[in-house]
Amino acid sequence: MIRTLKRDWAIVYNMFNENDNKGFGWDEHRQMVVIEDAMWNSYISSYKAAGKFGHRYFPYYDQRNSIYAKD
């Protein structure tokens, strides 16, 4: 379970922190990644594991940052 939480967090974290990933945003109220559909489709063609996070609730992102970003 812990490995799954960390793996999923790393996928979302990389969306925001890789140098060429402009256009990603975070909707604090809905706790989800926001990005234009065309950009999203382009991104997931290269990063298939990220596909499950498009337009999907991803709770506790900030708390996971506090835990995993130090690793």
Phi and psi in degrees as a GROMACS rama.xvg file:
@    title "Ramachandran Plot"
@    xaxis  label "Phi"
@    yaxis  label "Psi"
@TYPE xy
-63.9574  -41.2031  ILE-2
-63.2054  -39.2666  ARG-3
-64.5584  -43.8088  THR-4
-60.111  -45.1117  LEU-5
-68.1685  -42.1084  LYS-6
-60.9865  -46.0168  ARG-7
-64.3649  -41.9577  ASP-8
-60.375  -43.2987  TRP-9
-61.8336  -37.7698  ALA-10
-62.6023  -48.4415  ILE-11
-68.0803  -42.3302  VAL-12
-56.9394  -43.9026  TYR-13
-64.9517  -30.4374  ASN-14
-57.1036  -40.1906  MET-15
-86.4054  -21.897  PHE-16
-113.818  -4.75226  ASN-17
-76.6164  143.117  GLU-18
-56.6826  -37.1263  ASN-19
-94.3545  11.7549  ASP-20
-100.061  66.2096  ASN-21
-83.7845  149.181  LYS-22
104.155  -12.8997  GLY-23
-79.6997  139.739  PHE-24
-134.862  173.096  GLY-25
-128.62  125.918  TRP-26
-94.4611  103.117  ASP-27
-62.6247  -39.0211  GLU-28
-66.0379  -45.6725  HIS-29
-91.184  -6.94715  ARG-30
54.8981  55.927  GLN-31
-151.628  157.508  MET-32
-71.5364  138.301  VAL-33
-124.136  137.56  VAL-34
-165.655  151.938  ILE-35
-63.9015  145.559  GLU-36
-56.8094  -43.294  ASP-37
-62.3312  -41.9698  ALA-38
-67.5586  -38.7536  MET-39
-63.067  -47.0285  TRP-40
-60.4076  -38.8527  ASN-41
-65.0787  -43.499  SER-42
-63.116  -48.0258  TYR-43
-72.958  -15.223  ILE-44
-68.1088  -26.8383  SER-45
-97.1726  -29.0442  SER-46
-124.442  76.6048  TYR-47
-60.7237  -33.173  LYS-48
-62.742  -23.571  ALA-49
-78.0263  -13.872  ALA-50
-53.8777  -33.2664  GLY-51
-73.6987  -8.40242  LYS-52
-99.8319  1.86953  PHE-53
-76.1866  124.72  GLY-54
56.0158  37.6256  HIS-55
-133.071  140.544  ARG-56
-57.6089  130.232  TYR-57
-133.461  87.115  PHE-58
-70.9285  153.608  PRO-59
63.6268  31.4429  TYR-60
-58.9535  -47.206  TYR-61
-62.4888  -41.307  ASP-62
-66.4454  -38.4156  GLN-63
-66.0653  -35.1432  ARG-64
-58.5778  -43.7954  ASN-65
-60.7924  -33.8725  SER-66
-85.1097  -52.1765  ILE-67
-90.2748  -24.3346  TYR-68
-63.6967  -19.9244  ALA-69
-79.3211  -19.4552  LYS-70
